[in-house]
Amino acid sequence: MKDVLSTRFSTQPYWTAALPPFCDMARALPQQVDVIVVGAGYAGLSAARTLARSDRSVIAFDAGRIGEGASSRSAGSLGNVPKAKLAQINARYGEAVGREIYREARLAREFVEQMIRDENIDCDLQTRGRVIAAHSTKAFNKLKVALPTFQDTMGAVELLGADRQSEEIGSDAFHGVLVVSSSATLQPALLQHGLARAARAAGAHLAQECRVTDIKRTGGSFEVTAAGKTYRATDVIIATNAETGRDTAVMRSLRRRLTIVPAFALTTEEMDPEIVSRVLPKGRSFSDTFQILHYMAPAGERRLIMSGRAGRSDGDLATKARRLFAYFQSRFPALAETEVSHCWTGTFALTDDWIPHIGIEEGVHYMLGCCGVGVPMSTYLGHRIAQKILGQEARTSAYDRPLPAIPYWPANNLFLPAAVRAFALRDRLFR
Ligand SMILES: Cc1cc2nc3c(=O)[nH]c(=O)nc-3n(C[C@H](O)[C@H](O)[C@H](O)COP(=O)(O)OP(=O)(O)OC[C@H]3O[C@@H](n4cnc5c(N)ncnc54)[C@H](O)[C@@H]3O)c2cc1C
């Protein structure tokens, strides 16, 4: 049987393959600033931009190069809801908090769109909506029951039975679809580059390949060691999400409250745009109702991007690409002759309550636990931390609550593969 991998198969993210590396036009770093940001993904850059626009001196350090981390590896979905279900948040924190968490998720999406317009960031923002396809009759009935909640939380939605799903997807493997008009997609690496340019233009210093290895509190300020040199700052923000390591004591403590999950994405080789529109006739993004969901969206006119967990934890990226693509090829007949050009991996950070958090730990601000919705949430919450430092918050964010401990950590991380297998088994057995 013919291999689905193209002869040009690459394990570099498609988004950065043709993009020149971000150049920081290195300026001498000041030894003392108002704020030091650790991590230059969406969260760190967004915080740096807001602070610099208010004339605060700021350095954002990144251990790698801008564009190498999760922010340029994502699938590019720009949603307006958190990962946690409303009922879960209500049960844990009460209905008033649940309402606010969902309200701010919509604000996050609006914030990103406004910033893209304000900064003229050309990142292929498409607001065509999302199709959520039911993988079983039971899943479709659940969508039907939850329709009023979807209308409340997601805005305009429409439920189409299996007899009408061909209006939205080129597949008869599903049992009806929910159409969410508000969902959007974008080119994530272009967003990150645009955000970095905006932060730098506002006056922020961006220091790439400068790992922060120590943060010490000294009186009313901080001493931060990065790439062997010491800098002073009045405030420090940790914006390292799934890359939060054991570099400093405060990072070690925060890291224990995150579960780090690998995820995979692939793009197809270029194909006739006619095939893309047979797969997704209205150009909307697609996801299914499995616990471990599969995602697909157009990437330009001639390619599709797909993402998911790609099955068991074993195997290299070629194996992952074949597994992930097999899911789509078996359900979308128009993909029969399509090949895979790129497959890459990255990690995302889950919290115990499945919402991102901002807060203060030992005097250090943090924005962590994006739970796979970091394109809107990291960008927005980075901005919210900056507003908090600037004393510009009209009201406290609902995401500003201590990052909860994970029961049984570190066993939690050791049991992750088993937990994922349990979800996958549940997906197969309880359809
Ligand atoms: C395959 C995949 C698909 C995804 N798809 C989507 C999607 O479709 N939609 C969506 O909303 N989200 C998606 N996500 C999640 C999203 O990419 C992340 O939530 C988001 O990029 C997090 O941004 P961030 O700024 O918080 O963290 P990051 O972008 O991870 O930035 C953190 C940075 O901190 C740096 N760092 C770490 N330690 C140090 C240190 N000691 N010193 C200096 N720097 C340090 C790292 O180098 C890194 O650059 C996906 C993720 C993956 C992996």
The ligand as an SDF file (V2000), in Angstrom:
LIG
                    3D

 53 58  0  0  0  0  0  0  0  0999 V2000
    0.0500   20.5930   18.7020 C   0  0  0  0  0  0  0  0  0  0  0  0
   -0.6440   21.7060   19.4610 C   0  0  0  0  0  0  0  0  0  0  0  0
   -1.8340   22.2250   18.9630 C   0  0  0  0  0  0  0  0  0  0  0  0
   -2.4600   23.2890   19.6350 C   0  0  0  0  0  0  0  0  0  0  0  0
   -3.5830   23.8270   19.0830 N   0  0  0  0  0  0  0  0  0  0  0  0
   -4.1680   24.9070   19.6720 C   0  0  0  0  0  0  0  0  0  0  0  0
   -5.2690   25.5510   19.0440 C   0  0  0  0  0  0  0  0  0  0  0  0
   -5.6990   25.1760   17.9540 O   0  0  0  0  0  0  0  0  0  0  0  0
   -5.8360   26.6170   19.6950 N   0  0  0  0  0  0  0  0  0  0  0  0
   -5.3620   27.0770   20.8850 C   0  0  0  0  0  0  0  0  0  0  0  0
   -5.9390   28.0440   21.4340 O   0  0  0  0  0  0  0  0  0  0  0  0
   -4.2940   26.4980   21.4930 N   0  0  0  0  0  0  0  0  0  0  0  0
   -3.6850   25.4370   20.9060 C   0  0  0  0  0  0  0  0  0  0  0  0
   -2.5870   24.8590   21.4850 N   0  0  0  0  0  0  0  0  0  0  0  0
   -2.1030   25.4140   22.7660 C   0  0  0  0  0  0  0  0  0  0  0  0
   -1.3460   26.7190   22.5480 C   0  0  0  0  0  0  0  0  0  0  0  0
   -0.3580   26.5570   21.5670 O   0  0  0  0  0  0  0  0  0  0  0  0
   -0.7000   27.1330   23.8670 C   0  0  0  0  0  0  0  0  0  0  0  0
   -1.6830   27.1190   24.8780 O   0  0  0  0  0  0  0  0  0  0  0  0
   -0.0960   28.5220   23.8030 C   0  0  0  0  0  0  0  0  0  0  0  0
    0.7920   28.6510   22.7380 O   0  0  0  0  0  0  0  0  0  0  0  0
    0.6070   28.8400   25.1060 C   0  0  0  0  0  0  0  0  0  0  0  0
    1.2190   30.0990   24.9690 O   0  0  0  0  0  0  0  0  0  0  0  0
    2.1110   30.6240   26.1620 P   0  0  0  0  0  0  0  0  0  0  0  0
    2.6280   31.9520   25.7910 O   0  0  0  0  0  0  0  0  0  0  0  0
    1.3180   30.5490   27.4270 O   0  0  0  0  0  0  0  0  0  0  0  0
    3.2820   29.5510   26.2630 O   0  0  0  0  0  0  0  0  0  0  0  0
    4.4110   29.1480   25.2010 P   0  0  0  0  0  0  0  0  0  0  0  0
    4.0980   29.5690   23.8310 O   0  0  0  0  0  0  0  0  0  0  0  0
    4.6900   27.7040   25.4510 O   0  0  0  0  0  0  0  0  0  0  0  0
    5.6330   30.0260   25.6650 O   0  0  0  0  0  0  0  0  0  0  0  0
    6.3700   29.7160   26.8300 C   0  0  0  0  0  0  0  0  0  0  0  0
    7.8100   30.0700   26.5620 C   0  0  0  0  0  0  0  0  0  0  0  0
    8.5210   30.0210   27.8000 O   0  0  0  0  0  0  0  0  0  0  0  0
    9.8590   29.7330   27.4610 C   0  0  0  0  0  0  0  0  0  0  0  0
   10.5660   29.3070   28.6760 N   0  0  0  0  0  0  0  0  0  0  0  0
   10.3660   28.2100   29.4420 C   0  0  0  0  0  0  0  0  0  0  0  0
   11.2250   28.2040   30.4990 N   0  0  0  0  0  0  0  0  0  0  0  0
   11.9620   29.3290   30.3940 C   0  0  0  0  0  0  0  0  0  0  0  0
   13.0130   29.8820   31.1850 C   0  0  0  0  0  0  0  0  0  0  0  0
   13.4580   29.2890   32.2980 N   0  0  0  0  0  0  0  0  0  0  0  0
   13.5730   31.0610   30.7930 N   0  0  0  0  0  0  0  0  0  0  0  0
   13.1410   31.6970   29.6700 C   0  0  0  0  0  0  0  0  0  0  0  0
   12.1420   31.2080   28.8960 N   0  0  0  0  0  0  0  0  0  0  0  0
   11.5580   30.0400   29.2440 C   0  0  0  0  0  0  0  0  0  0  0  0
    9.7680   28.6620   26.3960 C   0  0  0  0  0  0  0  0  0  0  0  0
   10.9390   28.6060   25.6160 O   0  0  0  0  0  0  0  0  0  0  0  0
    8.5320   29.1240   25.6140 C   0  0  0  0  0  0  0  0  0  0  0  0
    8.9000   29.8280   24.4430 O   0  0  0  0  0  0  0  0  0  0  0  0
   -1.9140   23.8020   20.8490 C   0  0  0  0  0  0  0  0  0  0  0  0
   -0.7270   23.2730   21.3470 C   0  0  0  0  0  0  0  0  0  0  0  0
   -0.0790   22.2480   20.6700 C   0  0  0  0  0  0  0  0  0  0  0  0
    1.2050   21.7220   21.2130 C   0  0  0  0  0  0  0  0  0  0  0  0
  1  2  1  0
  2  3  1  0
  2 52  2  0
  3  4  2  0
  4  5  1  0
  4 50  1  0
  5  6  2  0
  6  7  1  0
  6 13  1  0
  7  8  2  0
  7  9  1  0
  9 10  1  0
 10 11  2  0
 10 12  1  0
 12 13  2  0
 13 14  1  0
 14 15  1  0
 14 50  1  0
 15 16  1  0
 16 17  1  0
 16 18  1  0
 18 19  1  0
 18 20  1  0
 20 21  1  0
 20 22  1  0
 22 23  1  0
 23 24  1  0
 24 25  2  0
 24 26  1  0
 24 27  1  0
 27 28  1  0
 28 29  2  0
 28 30  1  0
 28 31  1  0
 31 32  1  0
 32 33  1  0
 33 34  1  0
 33 48  1  0
 34 35  1  0
 35 36  1  0
 35 46  1  0
 36 37  1  0
 36 45  1  0
 37 38  2  0
 38 39  1  0
 39 40  1  0
 39 45  2  0
 40 41  1  0
 40 42  2  0
 42 43  1  0
 43 44  2  0
 44 45  1  0
 46 47  1  0
 46 48  1  0
 48 49  1  0
 50 51  2  0
 51 52  1  0
 52 53  1  0
M  END
$$$$
